[in-house]
Amino acid sequence: MSQVTVEELQKFVDGVPYVHDLGLRIVEVEEGVCRARLPYQPRFAQSYNLVHGGVTASLADTMAYLAHATLNGITRDTVTTNLSVTYLHAASEEALNAEARVVKNGRKLIYGEVLITNDAGTLTAHATVTYLRLNYEPRG
């Protein structure tokens, strides 16, 4: 069972000014998984009228954290140590859907992946994210 509800994650997201400004909407949570939708905004467009890669990267990083929160609760003791985004298909003037999954919920590191698609189901980006737990207990 998830440690957080859709409503709790949405309230958290809405309390982070940058993420709130993106307009991210949490759709569904389950243990180790979070699904959300990022409605398109014209200000997301770069010079070719495609969704800017930074928007996609921000979505991926945020989503991985939210998936980890389904297992560990909303915490302030993790930081991103690695974010790798592979852009697979250009998104142009369209909403993005994201599904994040925790692959490893370790004592020191949390590793996850994020699949980002458009409404047609085309995979637009794949990301992997690693978080460091700041308060981990070293093995004695």
C-alpha positions as CSV (number, residue, x, y, z in Angstrom):
1,M,0.0,0.0,0.0
2,S,1.3,3.5,-0.9
3,Q,2.6,5.7,1.9
4,V,0.9,8.7,0.3
5,T,-2.4,9.5,-1.5
6,V,-2.9,11.3,-4.8
7,E,-4.2,14.2,-2.8
8,E,-1.2,14.4,-0.5
9,L,1.2,14.3,-3.4
10,Q,-0.8,17.0,-5.2
11,K,-0.7,19.2,-2.1
12,F,3.1,18.7,-1.9
13,V,3.6,19.5,-5.6
14,D,1.4,22.6,-5.3
15,G,3.6,23.7,-2.4
16,V,6.8,23.7,-4.5
17,P,6.7,27.0,-6.4
18,Y,8.7,25.8,-9.5
19,V,6.8,22.5,-9.9
20,H,3.5,24.3,-9.1
21,D,4.2,26.7,-12.0
22,L,4.6,23.7,-14.3
23,G,1.0,22.6,-13.6
24,L,1.8,19.0,-12.8
25,R,-1.4,16.9,-12.0
26,I,-1.0,13.7,-10.0
27,V,-3.2,11.0,-11.6
28,E,-2.5,7.8,-9.7
29,V,-0.2,6.3,-7.0
30,E,0.6,2.8,-6.0
31,E,3.5,1.3,-4.0
32,G,6.6,2.4,-5.8
33,V,4.8,4.0,-8.7
34,C,3.4,7.5,-9.5
35,R,1.6,8.6,-12.6
36,A,0.9,12.2,-13.6
37,R,0.0,14.5,-16.4
38,L,1.7,17.7,-17.4
39,P,-0.7,19.9,-19.5
40,Y,0.9,21.7,-22.3
41,Q,1.6,25.5,-21.8
42,P,2.8,27.7,-24.7
43,R,5.7,28.9,-22.5
44,F,7.1,25.4,-22.6
45,A,8.1,25.8,-26.3
46,Q,11.6,26.3,-27.4
47,S,12.6,28.0,-30.7
48,Y,11.4,25.1,-32.9
49,N,8.0,25.1,-31.1
50,L,8.8,21.8,-29.3
51,V,8.6,21.2,-25.6
52,H,11.9,22.4,-24.1
53,G,14.1,19.6,-22.9
54,G,14.4,21.3,-19.5
55,V,10.7,20.9,-18.9
56,T,11.0,17.2,-19.7
57,A,14.0,16.8,-17.3
58,S,12.2,18.7,-14.6
59,L,9.2,16.4,-15.0
60,A,11.4,13.3,-14.8
61,D,13.2,14.5,-11.7
62,T,10.0,15.4,-9.9
63,M,8.2,12.2,-10.9
64,A,11.0,10.0,-9.6
65,Y,10.8,11.8,-6.2
66,L,7.1,11.3,-6.1
67,A,7.4,7.6,-6.8
68,H,9.9,7.3,-4.0
69,A,7.5,9.1,-1.7
70,T,5.0,6.3,-2.3
71,L,7.4,4.0,-0.4
72,N,9.1,6.4,2.0
73,G,6.6,9.2,2.6
74,I,7.2,12.8,1.8
75,T,10.6,13.5,3.1
76,R,13.2,16.3,2.9
77,D,16.2,14.0,3.3
78,T,17.0,13.0,-0.3
79,V,18.8,14.8,-3.1
80,T,19.2,14.0,-6.7
81,T,22.7,12.8,-7.5
82,N,22.2,11.7,-11.1
83,L,19.6,12.5,-13.7
84,S,19.8,11.0,-17.2
85,V,17.2,11.8,-19.8
86,T,17.1,10.3,-23.2
87,Y,14.9,12.2,-25.6
88,L,13.3,9.7,-28.0
89,H,10.5,11.7,-29.8
90,A,9.9,15.4,-30.0
91,A,6.8,16.7,-28.2
92,S,5.2,19.6,-29.9
93,E,2.3,21.6,-28.3
94,E,1.0,18.5,-26.4
95,A,0.6,17.3,-22.9
96,L,3.0,14.9,-21.4
97,N,2.1,11.8,-19.3
98,A,4.7,10.4,-16.9
99,E,5.0,7.1,-15.1
100,A,7.8,6.8,-12.5
101,R,8.8,3.6,-10.8
102,V,11.3,2.9,-8.0
103,V,13.7,0.2,-9.2
104,K,15.7,0.1,-6.0
105,N,14.7,1.6,-2.7
106,G,18.1,1.2,-0.9
107,R,19.4,2.2,2.5
108,K,21.7,4.9,0.9
109,L,20.5,5.2,-2.7
110,I,17.1,5.2,-4.4
111,Y,17.1,4.5,-8.1
112,G,14.2,4.9,-10.4
113,E,13.1,5.2,-14.0
114,V,10.5,7.5,-15.7
115,L,8.7,6.9,-18.9
116,I,7.2,10.0,-20.5
117,T,4.7,9.7,-23.3
118,N,2.3,11.9,-25.3
119,D,-1.5,11.2,-25.5
120,A,-1.0,8.9,-28.5
121,G,1.2,6.7,-26.3
122,T,4.4,7.6,-28.1
123,L,7.4,7.4,-25.8
124,T,8.9,10.9,-25.9
125,A,11.6,10.4,-23.2
126,H,13.1,7.8,-20.8
127,A,14.9,8.9,-17.7
128,T,16.8,7.3,-14.8
129,V,17.2,9.1,-11.5
130,T,19.3,8.4,-8.5
131,Y,18.7,10.0,-5.1
132,L,21.0,10.0,-2.1
133,R,19.4,9.6,1.4
134,L,21.1,12.3,3.5
135,N,20.5,10.6,6.8
136,Y,21.4,7.0,5.9
137,E,23.0,4.8,8.6
138,P,26.4,3.4,7.5
139,R,26.8,-0.3,8.2
140,G,28.9,-0.8,11.4
